[in-house]
């Protein structure tokens, strides 16, 4: 207790701890960022290739099919879909978001809350994983996190400038991934709940309505600009209606308990929801925001671990506030005449909360440390280096793992960019055949979606078109990343156009021997 007291009251020590937390967060995010210790299957490669194709002049939604919000691809196109630069951009945004959440926690509940919030976000494994990738969820979460201190400032000081700015940032979150729109819904619901709690005074009603309008307009601006630029019909078809065809997968709901298992302290303000609710209106806001997002993840057809990171900023601030409040309550009891039994109960509770916090931090930090230590040179990069040596920047590549294409800095036929397994419209065999012929594709890598049952005819087709399969031994060893869930464990079958095989005297092998 004395150590905590010392760390949270001495200004120099507080500053030193804050700097150390941010330094640790930066190290975990930027260390060897060109190598990933955990990929989102094919997702990152798809995002990178979309950004590259936009930089080449292809229009989203019309020439380049897309089922996501546009902002991240437009940002990525500025950097031509460069893997390392865009990962570093996500990491930098994440770091700024952590600092903003720490500041928000400090203003709400003091130095201890700030430290707890910073520690949780620094090592949150799901958030860290997304922060090291070019990730829609990671960038959307960063914008949402940046909006929270401003919205909390609005609640405390009735600043409409802060409200408008918070709305803009939530709008940027939604323009990165539509989950940001669910966060906006949480904000609007909270404002209505607070109006209802206030007794529905006429003056309060007019102010609430005006504030709701300010928030909604500010949040709508980023998407409104995108709709004007990209066209409303095609954009809405892509980001709304094409998402509506996803099948419900109950097994994927396990992502929710996994997320909380990795971040045990996040569960505390939810388990003690009544205490959280009565704490302050700021705590009520964060609780409602969390519940609305969580309800969406429960109800929507698919939820992955990387979706859950949108919960992290709000829960980290809320957990920091919760633990700091309990600590301050115990401190007060030591100086006041409190029933000894009640004091012992309070101390025991605080010990449990701190133990939960410590265990969660150790679990997430341990996984992160293992990932950084165990990661090696990605096989996608090794394959990409060979392919880049055989081809020119104007050559086209089709890959079941688009990260290989991104590392090689090559183009993908527009209708072959989204090679995910859960997409609409479904990628069909005839589309692959047509793209190979129309674009005179230099290299085709068969993996993930391109080796599923309805694509088994591709090797026959490529052989008939004069492609040769490069000997797997020549390509090198293929291995998963440190955390290889949802990744391809089998090496891609690499088919190279006949003239390239001859020009580089590439060793080939009968593909039937590899099946």
Order of alpha helices (4+ residues) and beta strands (2+ residues): alpha-alpha-alpha-alpha-alpha-alpha-alpha-alpha-alpha-alpha-alpha-alpha-alpha-alpha-alpha-alpha-alpha-alpha-alpha-beta-alpha-alpha-beta-alpha-beta-alpha-beta-alpha
